[in-house]
Each structure stands twice: as structure tokens, then as C-alpha cells.
Amino acid sequence: MNSPITNSLTQIRTALKEIWGYDNFRSPQGEIVNSLLSGKDALIIMPTGGGKSICFQLPALLNTGLTLVVSPLVALMENQVEELKQRNQKAALLHNELSSSQRRATLQALEKQQLRLLYLSPETLLSPPVWERLCQPELQINGLILDEAHCLAQWGDTFRPAYRRLGAVRPALLKTKPVGTKISIAAFTATADPSAQKIITDVLQLQKPDIYKLNPYRDNLHLNVRIAWTPKGRKQQLLKFIQKHHNQAGLIYVRTRKDSEELAAWLTELGYNTASYHAGLGATERRAVEASWLTGKIPFVVCTCAFGMGINKNNCRWIIHFHVPHLLSEYVQEIGRAGRDGKPAEALTLVSEPTGFLDSEDKQRRQFFEAQMFKQQERAKQLAKKIPKQGEITAITRQFSDGAMALSLLHSNGELKWLDPFHYVINSQSGHQAPTQLQAAKEMTRYLYTKQCRWNFLLKAFGFGAEAENWRCGHCDNCRK
């Protein structure tokens, strides 16, 4: 049986100083640490660069058992674990890019209860070798942390079906532990509108969670949206911006792997020192590009949304969205890479004129996204007619290539319940509309063409309307006009 550890404020601050070198917390870090140390569930929304990782790392290191950190990206896990190891802390990670010897060493450390923090993806958490070890009765697990929790509410080509099964993890683990064991759950993200907050709370089955919400406003981050009338004009605006920010660190976001490679090749031909980055690259290539950018060997990277989360470079001065993100949550995550040192930074988005007559690329991308969402829904409906009303996910995915996605969509509609992380039962039709995010995509379009203060728009979109009332940032393009 585990029980929350009681630490005095002095002990907590001492640990903060010894491990990270900080004398005190930034608000509301101290309150969040206390909440997690007391074993409560929590939902935490903090801006990128707000110091959220300390909020769950410190309680985990002060406790005696294990805290599981579910994280979406290898780079995100590697950066956080490397920093903890440099501070001589008992942290490790598991992902499918590890060598067999590294994986074996981590699993042994897990079995011997030598770890305080174990980082893994949702897919790794639910893989048989890992799950079997986590279910050992003698393994003390204190908490489950979901980092970048907005991924749970995000649909489309980047969605990971395993996220929808995470709500069944705690009840299943508790069945294998001594009576009286408690496992808390805390979800952390920089971007969750009220709808996403409800999805996160419901799917994870958070129990009376403490909720901490900080608005995403950054007074040093200047937002700018410019119309690119033609494809050629879009490239000309990009070059003009890069020349203006010569030798400053930045990121250029595009939509697809092909876009990333072609734009990086074009800029390289013009003499710029850059690189392409996307999820299709091998692990070694991705790490090499990340290291080159972090150390300043290349000033900017042409990347898809695969680049960003967990990659901490304080002096990134600018972000360009060469192509428009589909969702505001993606946009806020990506612009949050800039100006983390508190100094002025600029976020420029290039967008086609609204009709799409002169440059139809943005319109075509938006229509493709909507069509993909519709196809996902239709495939799920058709598959629901073919699969057993009760079953096991591995058998379904073996028989149907889209099985995991379909089960997740049925779960989001309220038509499916996970009996545990591996077994499901389909209920009668609920009549709920799945979160296709088409409405969220329309919100992104409204943001691009709004005439109001851009930060005011973002604050309202993410549920901070009261704070945004009759307020203007004074430094976005609309305010400057």
C-alpha cells in the first residue's frame, strides 16, 4: 500500500534548489507540486516554457515509488530524461528506437524498483512486455502523468488511437496492487480549449481534479499574419523575412514531409544553411538535425509538426508558418517555441487570400483535412458493423488495418467502453457526435482573417474570455494597424 508523502515547504524548496538550482517556484508551480504530492488528480494548462515538467518531476523524485510519464514524442522523452540523468536522478525511458540492451537494462531497473520516473509512449505502456511488469503486485506505482495531454483530444493524421485506452489504465493496474493502493493521474498541456479540457477529464476518468489554468499570452511574442497572393509571392515573403532575421534562430513550419524536403532543398540551393525535418526520417537523422539546430550549427529548420515538443531552445527568435496549421492548438504549440528567454520574438503566418483564386493551396489543404476526417468517420461506422460486440484489440487490429482507429472513434462517440486497456464492449448507439475537429479547423480560419487583436482572439478561444474582455495586446499586426 502506498500513501502520499508529506513534505514540508522547506524540504520541497531544498530539493528544488539541490536538483535544479532554483531558489523558489514560479506561480503556480508550488501549488501544483503540493497537489501532486498529496496524491490528487489534476489538470494543468500552462504555456510553453512555463516550467511544467518540474511540476511533475519534483513530486516523483520526492516519492518512494514509480511515476509513469506518458509522452508522445521520442525527442520529448529523451531531452527530459537526459536532463534528469545529468542531475543524477533515477529516470529512464522506453521506446521502440532503443537497442535491445538499453531496453533490457531499463526493464531490469524497473523490476528492481530503482526508478522514480519512467517515460514511455502510450503504445509502449500498453505493449505486453512492459504492461506485464507494471502489473507485478510488488511494483509500487504512485502516479500516471500524461504530458502534452492535448494529443488525447486531437484527431486527424497525427492522432494516436492508444490515447483513448489510457482511461482504463488506472483501474486495471489497481486490480493488481495491494488493497488500499492509490494511483493519481495528472494531465499537463499548454493548449486545451474548454472542449478539449472536458475530453481529457472524461477519457482519463479524473476524480475531482485540482485544475490550474494559465492563459497562453506572452507579451514578448509578436503575432503577424500576411496574405501571400501567389505561390511565388509566398516564397518571396519567406526570403524577405529570413534576410531580415539573418543569423537568428528560427523554425519554418510546413504541412507535409514532401513540403519540408522540397522547401529545404530550394533554400539550400539559394545558399542557406538549413535542413528538412519530419517523422519519416530515421532516428539518427532526426537527432542530428535537432542537435545542429540546438547548438547553432544551422540557424533554422524546415519542419513539420513532428518538430517542437520538448525541444528547448531559449533563443529561438522567430517562427514562420509557411503553411497554415489545421488547428489553433497546433498553432499555439508551435509559436510557443519562440522567445522562451523572454526577449522579443516574432511569429509570422503566411496565408492565401480568402477566395483561394490566385493561390488555392491553403484551401485545398483545408478541404483535404475535412475529407480525411469524414473518411475516418465512415470507416469506423462500417467497421462497427463487422467487428464483434465484445472483443480484444490485438485480434481486431490483426484482422482490420484500421481497427484501432475505428475502436477509438467509437469510444469518442460514447458507443464503446474499454473493460481494461485491451478489451472492449460496444454499447448501443449514443447519438453523440465524434470530435471531428472540423469546428476547430473553422476556428483557425476565423483567427487568420480576424481584424481584432490576435492575442485577444486566442485567449477567448482557449476559455479565457473574462481576462480578454476589452483588452488588446498592442503588438500584434492588427493592433499595430
C-alpha positions as a Python dict, from the first residue, in 0.01 Angstrom:
ca = {
    (1, 'M'): (0, 0, 0),
    (2, 'N'): (125, 347, -83),
    (3, 'S'): (28, 672, 82),
    (4, 'P'): (103, 1034, -12),
    (5, 'I'): (434, 1153, 124),
    (6, 'T'): (419, 1460, 345),
    (7, 'N'): (691, 1713, 271),
    (8, 'S'): (732, 2049, 436),
    (9, 'L'): (768, 2355, 215),
    (10, 'T'): (1130, 2376, 330),
    (11, 'Q'): (1202, 2019, 217),
    (12, 'I'): (1039, 2081, -120),
    (13, 'R'): (1235, 2403, -177),
    (14, 'T'): (1555, 2232, -68),
    (15, 'A'): (1501, 1962, -331),
    (16, 'L'): (1422, 2228, -593),
    (17, 'K'): (1750, 2405, -511),
    (18, 'E'): (1960, 2087, -497),
    (19, 'I'): (1829, 1937, -823),
    (20, 'W'): (1758, 2240, -1042),
    (21, 'G'): (1938, 2524, -868),
    (22, 'Y'): (1624, 2739, -829),
    (23, 'D'): (1558, 2923, -502),
    (24, 'N'): (1182, 2930, -545),
    (25, 'F'): (893, 2834, -768),
    (26, 'R'): (719, 3037, -1033),
    (27, 'S'): (345, 3064, -972),
    (28, 'P'): (164, 2824, -965),
    (29, 'Q'): (441, 2559, -966),
    (30, 'G'): (448, 2530, -586),
    (31, 'E'): (73, 2473, -562),
    (32, 'I'): (85, 2207, -836),
    (33, 'V'): (375, 2025, -666),
    (34, 'N'): (181, 2019, -338),
    (35, 'S'): (-130, 1891, -515),
    (36, 'L'): (59, 1602, -678),
    (37, 'L'): (246, 1518, -356),
    (38, 'S'): (-92, 1488, -180),
    (39, 'G'): (-198, 1224, -435),
    (40, 'K'): (-474, 1426, -602),
    (41, 'D'): (-575, 1407, -967),
    (42, 'A'): (-501, 1725, -1159),
    (43, 'L'): (-543, 1903, -1491),
    (44, 'I'): (-273, 2162, -1560),
    (45, 'I'): (-274, 2405, -1852),
    (46, 'M'): (47, 2606, -1865),
    (47, 'P'): (205, 2797, -2155),
    (48, 'T'): (505, 2651, -2336),
    (49, 'G'): (817, 2740, -2140),
    (50, 'G'): (617, 2779, -1817),
    (51, 'G'): (814, 2511, -1632),
    (52, 'K'): (550, 2239, -1625),
    (53, 'S'): (796, 1945, -1626),
    (54, 'I'): (932, 2042, -1282),
    (55, 'C'): (575, 2030, -1152),
    (56, 'F'): (555, 1653, -1200),
    (57, 'Q'): (924, 1561, -1187),
    (58, 'L'): (982, 1701, -838),
    (59, 'P'): (692, 1514, -668),
    (60, 'A'): (802, 1193, -844),
    (61, 'L'): (1159, 1231, -718),
    (62, 'L'): (1042, 1307, -362),
    (63, 'N'): (818, 998, -354),
    (64, 'T'): (948, 645, -296),
    (65, 'G'): (767, 458, -573),
    (66, 'L'): (745, 493, -952),
    (67, 'T'): (576, 764, -1157),
    (68, 'L'): (490, 682, -1519),
    (69, 'V'): (515, 967, -1769),
    (70, 'V'): (324, 910, -2092),
    (71, 'S'): (472, 1128, -2364),
    (72, 'P'): (401, 1147, -2739),
    (73, 'L'): (747, 1201, -2891),
    (74, 'V'): (1083, 1029, -2857),
    (75, 'A'): (1265, 1365, -2869),
    (76, 'L'): (1049, 1497, -2586),
    (77, 'M'): (1127, 1193, -2369),
    (78, 'E'): (1498, 1188, -2450),
    (79, 'N'): (1551, 1555, -2369),
    (80, 'Q'): (1377, 1536, -2032),
    (81, 'V'): (1541, 1208, -1927),
    (82, 'E'): (1886, 1328, -2034),
    (83, 'E'): (1847, 1643, -1823),
    (84, 'L'): (1737, 1436, -1522),
    (85, 'K'): (2030, 1195, -1561),
    (86, 'Q'): (2271, 1488, -1576),
    (87, 'R'): (2128, 1584, -1237),
    (88, 'N'): (2187, 1226, -1111),
    (89, 'Q'): (1820, 1144, -1085),
    (90, 'K'): (1662, 797, -1121),
    (91, 'A'): (1487, 838, -1456),
    (92, 'A'): (1469, 620, -1768),
    (93, 'L'): (1271, 585, -2087),
    (94, 'L'): (1134, 312, -2309),
    (95, 'H'): (1060, 349, -2681),
    (96, 'N'): (1093, 137, -2993),
    (97, 'E'): (1414, 307, -3111),
    (98, 'L'): (1618, 177, -2815),
    (99, 'S'): (1865, -105, -2865),
    (100, 'S'): (1775, -440, -2709),
    (101, 'S'): (2049, -396, -2445),
    (102, 'Q'): (1921, -48, -2346),
    (103, 'R'): (1566, -179, -2326),
    (104, 'R'): (1674, -479, -2118),
    (105, 'A'): (1866, -255, -1874),
    (106, 'T'): (1563, -29, -1823),
    (107, 'L'): (1327, -322, -1768),
    (108, 'Q'): (1568, -467, -1511),
    (109, 'A'): (1586, -133, -1329),
    (110, 'L'): (1206, -126, -1334),
    (111, 'E'): (1179, -473, -1183),
    (112, 'K'): (1433, -386, -911),
    (113, 'Q'): (1236, -66, -830),
    (114, 'Q'): (1540, 151, -897),
    (115, 'L'): (1348, 417, -1090),
    (116, 'R'): (1145, 718, -980),
    (117, 'L'): (1040, 829, -1330),
    (118, 'L'): (977, 612, -1635),
    (119, 'Y'): (895, 786, -1963),
    (120, 'L'): (711, 593, -2234),
    (121, 'S'): (471, 640, -2522),
    (122, 'P'): (111, 518, -2484),
    (123, 'E'): (188, 236, -2728),
    (124, 'T'): (491, 123, -2523),
    (125, 'L'): (295, 146, -2197),
    (126, 'L'): (36, -92, -2343),
    (127, 'S'): (284, -333, -2501),
    (128, 'P'): (273, -683, -2336),
    (129, 'P'): (636, -693, -2203),
    (130, 'V'): (600, -356, -2030),
    (131, 'W'): (241, -397, -1914),
    (132, 'E'): (316, -736, -1754),
    (133, 'R'): (598, -584, -1548),
    (134, 'L'): (388, -284, -1442),
    (135, 'C'): (120, -524, -1315),
    (136, 'Q'): (358, -701, -1074),
    (137, 'P'): (193, -663, -727),
    (138, 'E'): (521, -564, -558),
    (139, 'L'): (591, -276, -802),
    (140, 'Q'): (479, 45, -630),
    (141, 'I'): (329, 294, -876),
    (142, 'N'): (234, 633, -734),
    (143, 'G'): (111, 822, -1034),
    (144, 'L'): (45, 846, -1405),
    (145, 'I'): (141, 1170, -1581),
    (146, 'L'): (6, 1248, -1926),
    (147, 'D'): (239, 1506, -2080),
    (148, 'E'): (119, 1704, -2384),
    (149, 'A'): (-233, 1590, -2298),
    (150, 'H'): (-388, 1783, -2589),
    (151, 'C'): (-277, 1486, -2805),
    (152, 'L'): (-562, 1291, -2644),
    (153, 'A'): (-821, 1531, -2787),
    (154, 'Q'): (-656, 1573, -3126),
    (155, 'W'): (-786, 1393, -3434),
    (156, 'G'): (-666, 1369, -3792),
    (157, 'D'): (-349, 1229, -3944),
    (158, 'T'): (-147, 1275, -3623),
    (159, 'F'): (-394, 1101, -3388),
    (160, 'R'): (-269, 802, -3188),
    (161, 'P'): (-553, 556, -3106),
    (162, 'A'): (-375, 423, -2793),
    (163, 'Y'): (-454, 752, -2617),
    (164, 'R'): (-824, 660, -2595),
    (165, 'R'): (-735, 350, -2390),
    (166, 'L'): (-546, 540, -2118),
    (167, 'G'): (-856, 588, -1904),
    (168, 'A'): (-863, 213, -1843),
    (169, 'V'): (-502, 201, -1722),
    (170, 'R'): (-550, 308, -1359),
    (171, 'P'): (-840, 70, -1277),
    (172, 'A'): (-655, -219, -1442),
    (173, 'L'): (-331, -150, -1252),
    (174, 'L'): (-513, -111, -919),
    (175, 'K'): (-661, -462, -957),
    (176, 'T'): (-304, -599, -949),
    (177, 'K'): (-187, -396, -646),
    (178, 'P'): (-239, -441, -271),
    (179, 'V'): (-572, -325, -129),
    (180, 'G'): (-565, 47, -44),
    (181, 'T'): (-315, 140, -315),
    (182, 'K'): (-375, 480, -474),
    (183, 'I'): (-255, 594, -815),
    (184, 'S'): (-309, 958, -905),
    (185, 'I'): (-336, 1095, -1259),
    (186, 'A'): (-224, 1439, -1374),
    (187, 'A'): (-263, 1575, -1727),
    (188, 'F'): (-37, 1857, -1849),
    (189, 'T'): (-70, 2065, -2165),
    (190, 'A'): (-7, 2413, -2300),
    (191, 'T'): (-317, 2413, -2518),
    (192, 'A'): (-662, 2286, -2431),
    (193, 'D'): (-980, 2479, -2502),
    (194, 'P'): (-1286, 2408, -2283),
    (195, 'S'): (-1396, 2123, -2514),
    (196, 'A'): (-1051, 1957, -2500),
    (197, 'Q'): (-1041, 2000, -2121),
    (198, 'K'): (-1367, 1805, -2091),
    (199, 'I'): (-1241, 1529, -2323),
    (200, 'I'): (-916, 1495, -2124),
    (201, 'T'): (-1104, 1483, -1793),
    (202, 'D'): (-1362, 1232, -1916),
    (203, 'V'): (-1129, 996, -2103),
    (204, 'L'): (-874, 979, -1819),
    (205, 'Q'): (-1157, 947, -1563),
    (206, 'L'): (-1002, 1217, -1346),
    (207, 'Q'): (-1153, 1214, -997),
    (208, 'K'): (-1232, 1561, -857),
    (209, 'P'): (-916, 1702, -1017),
    (210, 'D'): (-739, 2013, -899),
    (211, 'I'): (-741, 2243, -1202),
    (212, 'Y'): (-471, 2500, -1279),
    (213, 'K'): (-512, 2719, -1586),
    (214, 'L'): (-267, 2983, -1705),
    (215, 'N'): (-356, 3174, -2018),
    (216, 'P'): (-118, 3138, -2316),
    (217, 'Y'): (-45, 3511, -2355),
    (218, 'R'): (321, 3604, -2399),
    (219, 'D'): (393, 3978, -2408),
    (220, 'N'): (724, 3925, -2589),
    (221, 'L'): (574, 3718, -2874),
    (222, 'H'): (454, 3933, -3164),
    (223, 'L'): (193, 3771, -3389),
    (224, 'N'): (166, 3858, -3756),
    (225, 'V'): (-44, 3714, -4041),
    (226, 'R'): (26, 3816, -4400),
    (227, 'I'): (-156, 3730, -4719),
    (228, 'A'): (55, 3557, -4984),
    (229, 'W'): (-123, 3635, -5310),
    (230, 'T'): (62, 3376, -5519),
    (231, 'P'): (292, 3075, -5458),
    (232, 'K'): (583, 3285, -5584),
    (233, 'G'): (484, 3570, -5354),
    (234, 'R'): (477, 3330, -5058),
    (235, 'K'): (839, 3232, -5122),
    (236, 'Q'): (941, 3595, -5169),
    (237, 'Q'): (789, 3691, -4833),
    (238, 'L'): (970, 3397, -4672),
    (239, 'L'): (1307, 3508, -4814),
    (240, 'K'): (1249, 3869, -4711),
    (241, 'F'): (1172, 3761, -4355),
    (242, 'I'): (1476, 3530, -4331),
    (243, 'Q'): (1704, 3805, -4462),
    (244, 'K'): (1565, 4047, -4203),
    (245, 'H'): (1640, 3792, -3927),
    (246, 'H'): (1983, 3695, -4057),
    (247, 'N'): (2170, 3451, -3828),
    (248, 'Q'): (1885, 3441, -3574),
    (249, 'A'): (1748, 3101, -3470),
    (250, 'G'): (1408, 3011, -3610),
    (251, 'L'): (1175, 2742, -3745),
    (252, 'I'): (976, 2719, -4067),
    (253, 'Y'): (666, 2501, -4032),
    (254, 'V'): (512, 2326, -4335),
    (255, 'R'): (233, 2067, -4362),
    (256, 'T'): (390, 1758, -4522),
    (257, 'R'): (715, 1564, -4546),
    (258, 'K'): (735, 1646, -4918),
    (259, 'D'): (690, 2019, -4848),
    (260, 'S'): (967, 2003, -4587),
    (261, 'E'): (1215, 1835, -4820),
    (262, 'E'): (1137, 2049, -5125),
    (263, 'L'): (1146, 2383, -4942),
    (264, 'A'): (1468, 2292, -4757),
    (265, 'A'): (1629, 2188, -5088),
    (266, 'W'): (1525, 2517, -5253),
    (267, 'L'): (1664, 2726, -4967),
    (268, 'T'): (1987, 2523, -4969),
    (269, 'E'): (2028, 2594, -5342),
    (270, 'L'): (1999, 2965, -5260),
    (271, 'G'): (2289, 2928, -5017),
    (272, 'Y'): (2105, 2899, -4685),
    (273, 'N'): (2231, 2655, -4422),
    (274, 'T'): (1921, 2458, -4327),
    (275, 'A'): (1775, 2107, -4306),
    (276, 'S'): (1447, 1922, -4350),
    (277, 'Y'): (1283, 1753, -4051),
    (278, 'H'): (980, 1523, -4046),
    (279, 'A'): (859, 1198, -3891),
    (280, 'G'): (973, 997, -4192),
    (281, 'L'): (1341, 1049, -4109),
    (282, 'G'): (1531, 781, -3918),
    (283, 'A'): (1606, 834, -3550),
    (284, 'T'): (1974, 913, -3615),
    (285, 'E'): (1888, 1174, -3878),
    (286, 'R'): (1630, 1341, -3653),
    (287, 'R'): (1869, 1359, -3358),
    (288, 'A'): (2141, 1506, -3585),
    (289, 'V'): (1911, 1783, -3712),
    (290, 'E'): (1790, 1861, -3358),
    (291, 'A'): (2148, 1881, -3230),
    (292, 'S'): (2260, 2103, -3520),
    (293, 'W'): (1978, 2348, -3451),
    (294, 'L'): (2017, 2345, -3072),
    (295, 'T'): (2393, 2413, -3097),
    (296, 'G'): (2352, 2682, -3363),
    (297, 'K'): (2526, 2494, -3646),
    (298, 'I'): (2219, 2560, -3859),
    (299, 'P'): (2009, 2872, -3784),
    (300, 'F'): (1673, 2734, -3891),
    (301, 'V'): (1495, 2407, -3978),
    (302, 'V'): (1216, 2345, -4230),
    (303, 'C'): (990, 2110, -4036),
    (304, 'T'): (651, 1950, -3999),
    (305, 'C'): (461, 1937, -3667),
    (306, 'A'): (691, 1645, -3572),
    (307, 'F'): (947, 1905, -3458),
    (308, 'G'): (895, 2108, -3146),
    (309, 'M'): (752, 1946, -2835),
    (310, 'G'): (1021, 1903, -2574),
    (311, 'I'): (1296, 2063, -2782),
    (312, 'N'): (1400, 2355, -2567),
    (313, 'K'): (1600, 2635, -2729),
    (314, 'N'): (1563, 2956, -2533),
    (315, 'N'): (1692, 3192, -2801),
    (316, 'C'): (1464, 3090, -3088),
    (317, 'R'): (1372, 3434, -3222),
    (318, 'W'): (1114, 3354, -3487),
    (319, 'I'): (859, 3106, -3619),
    (320, 'I'): (719, 3108, -3972),
    (321, 'H'): (414, 2909, -4067),
    (322, 'F'): (480, 2877, -4439),
    (323, 'H'): (162, 2668, -4442),
    (324, 'V'): (-131, 2726, -4209),
    (325, 'P'): (-182, 2470, -3926),
    (326, 'H'): (-522, 2299, -3924),
    (327, 'L'): (-592, 2375, -3558),
    (328, 'L'): (-540, 2663, -3316),
    (329, 'S'): (-396, 2419, -3062),
    (330, 'E'): (-122, 2323, -3312),
    (331, 'Y'): (-58, 2689, -3387),
    (332, 'V'): (-19, 2792, -3022),
    (333, 'Q'): (206, 2493, -2952),
    (334, 'E'): (433, 2581, -3243),
    (335, 'I'): (461, 2957, -3191),
    (336, 'G'): (542, 2874, -2828),
    (337, 'R'): (886, 2755, -2944),
    (338, 'A'): (991, 3121, -2989),
    (339, 'G'): (1107, 3370, -2728),
    (340, 'R'): (1132, 3134, -2436),
    (341, 'D'): (1408, 3354, -2289),
    (342, 'G'): (1158, 3639, -2251),
    (343, 'K'): (1318, 3854, -2522),
    (344, 'P'): (1118, 3976, -2826),
    (345, 'A'): (1026, 3710, -3081),
    (346, 'E'): (810, 3708, -3393),
    (347, 'A'): (558, 3456, -3525),
    (348, 'L'): (463, 3505, -3890),
    (349, 'T'): (191, 3308, -4069),
    (350, 'L'): (158, 3320, -4448),
    (351, 'V'): (-193, 3259, -4577),
    (352, 'S'): (-367, 3263, -4915),
    (353, 'E'): (-627, 3532, -4982),
    (354, 'P'): (-972, 3409, -4868),
    (355, 'T'): (-1113, 3309, -5208),
    (356, 'G'): (-817, 3089, -5299),
    (357, 'F'): (-850, 3212, -5659),
    (358, 'L'): (-485, 3315, -5705),
    (359, 'D'): (-333, 3054, -5474),
    (360, 'S'): (-557, 2758, -5392),
    (361, 'E'): (-305, 2555, -5185),
    (362, 'D'): (-436, 2655, -4841),
    (363, 'K'): (-794, 2594, -4948),
    (364, 'Q'): (-703, 2254, -5094),
    (365, 'R'): (-521, 2152, -4775),
    (366, 'R'): (-822, 2251, -4565),
    (367, 'Q'): (-1059, 2055, -4790),
    (368, 'F'): (-827, 1752, -4781),
    (369, 'F'): (-820, 1763, -4400),
    (370, 'E'): (-1202, 1778, -4387),
    (371, 'A'): (-1230, 1490, -4635),
    (372, 'Q'): (-988, 1278, -4429),
    (373, 'M'): (-1192, 1338, -4114),
    (374, 'F'): (-1509, 1236, -4295),
    (375, 'K'): (-1343, 919, -4429),
    (376, 'Q'): (-1225, 823, -4080),
    (377, 'Q'): (-1581, 852, -3952),
    (378, 'E'): (-1725, 648, -4237),
    (379, 'R'): (-1463, 371, -4200),
    (380, 'A'): (-1536, 350, -3827),
    (381, 'K'): (-1912, 320, -3892),
    (382, 'Q'): (-1861, 44, -4148),
    (383, 'L'): (-1615, -146, -3929),
    (384, 'A'): (-1851, -126, -3631),
    (385, 'K'): (-2094, -341, -3831),
    (386, 'K'): (-1830, -612, -3888),
    (387, 'I'): (-1646, -649, -3557),
    (388, 'P'): (-1772, -844, -3253),
    (389, 'K'): (-1972, -651, -2994),
    (390, 'Q'): (-1714, -759, -2740),
    (391, 'G'): (-1353, -841, -2809),
    (392, 'E'): (-977, -784, -2775),
    (393, 'I'): (-792, -512, -2961),
    (394, 'T'): (-499, -720, -3089),
    (395, 'A'): (-736, -961, -3262),
    (396, 'I'): (-925, -671, -3423),
    (397, 'T'): (-613, -492, -3546),
    (398, 'R'): (-480, -819, -3684),
    (399, 'Q'): (-796, -860, -3890),
    (400, 'F'): (-860, -495, -3984),
    (401, 'S'): (-585, -244, -4069),
    (402, 'D'): (-795, 50, -3940),
    (403, 'G'): (-920, -144, -3638),
    (404, 'A'): (-751, 61, -3365),
    (405, 'M'): (-863, 393, -3517),
    (406, 'A'): (-1220, 268, -3557),
    (407, 'L'): (-1239, 148, -3196),
    (408, 'S'): (-1110, 487, -3080),
    (409, 'L'): (-1367, 675, -3286),
    (410, 'L'): (-1644, 453, -3146),
    (411, 'H'): (-1513, 528, -2796),
    (412, 'S'): (-1518, 903, -2868),
    (413, 'N'): (-1882, 870, -2978),
    (414, 'G'): (-1972, 702, -2650),
    (415, 'E'): (-2052, 379, -2837),
    (416, 'L'): (-1766, 175, -2690),
    (417, 'K'): (-1634, 111, -2340),
    (418, 'W'): (-1288, -22, -2253),
    (419, 'L'): (-1326, -301, -1997),
    (420, 'D'): (-948, -276, -1948),
    (421, 'P'): (-678, -133, -2179),
    (422, 'F'): (-710, -434, -2413),
    (423, 'H'): (-1075, -550, -2407),
    (424, 'Y'): (-1380, -357, -2524),
    (425, 'V'): (-1756, -382, -2539),
    (426, 'I'): (-1970, -191, -2791),
    (427, 'N'): (-2280, -23, -2648),
    (428, 'S'): (-2594, 83, -2831),
    (429, 'Q'): (-2580, 395, -3044),
    (430, 'S'): (-2526, 701, -2824),
    (431, 'G'): (-2616, 971, -3073),
    (432, 'H'): (-2306, 1169, -2976),
    (433, 'Q'): (-2111, 1345, -3246),
    (434, 'A'): (-1745, 1240, -3259),
    (435, 'P'): (-1496, 1524, -3212),
    (436, 'T'): (-1405, 1553, -3580),
    (437, 'Q'): (-1245, 1891, -3508),
    (438, 'L'): (-1399, 2038, -3822),
    (439, 'Q'): (-1539, 2310, -3599),
    (440, 'A'): (-1191, 2364, -3452),
    (441, 'A'): (-1050, 2390, -3804),
    (442, 'K'): (-1304, 2665, -3881),
    (443, 'E'): (-1186, 2848, -3568),
    (444, 'M'): (-833, 2850, -3716),
    (445, 'T'): (-966, 3010, -4035),
    (446, 'R'): (-1151, 3275, -3835),
    (447, 'Y'): (-829, 3358, -3650),
    (448, 'L'): (-634, 3407, -3973),
    (449, 'Y'): (-878, 3664, -4114),
    (450, 'T'): (-989, 3837, -3793),
    (451, 'K'): (-950, 4211, -3760),
    (452, 'Q'): (-944, 4203, -3380),
    (453, 'C'): (-637, 4170, -3156),
    (454, 'R'): (-488, 3828, -3226),
    (455, 'W'): (-398, 3755, -2864),
    (456, 'N'): (-749, 3861, -2761),
    (457, 'F'): (-890, 3609, -3011),
    (458, 'L'): (-664, 3330, -2880),
    (459, 'L'): (-747, 3398, -2516),
    (460, 'K'): (-1120, 3376, -2586),
    (461, 'A'): (-1076, 3061, -2796),
    (462, 'F'): (-897, 2886, -2510),
    (463, 'G'): (-1151, 2979, -2246),
    (464, 'F'): (-1000, 3297, -2102),
    (465, 'G'): (-1276, 3530, -2224),
    (466, 'A'): (-1308, 3716, -1893),
    (467, 'E'): (-938, 3805, -1896),
    (468, 'A'): (-960, 3917, -2260),
    (469, 'E'): (-1260, 4147, -2214),
    (470, 'N'): (-1190, 4495, -2358),
    (471, 'W'): (-818, 4415, -2383),
    (472, 'R'): (-565, 4448, -2664),
    (473, 'C'): (-203, 4328, -2670),
    (474, 'G'): (-80, 4634, -2861),
    (475, 'H'): (189, 4446, -3053),
    (476, 'C'): (22, 4204, -3299),
    (477, 'D'): (-26, 4311, -3662),
    (478, 'N'): (-394, 4401, -3608),
    (479, 'C'): (-319, 4614, -3301),
    (480, 'R'): (-35, 4792, -3483),
    (481, 'K'): (-272, 4883, -3767),
}
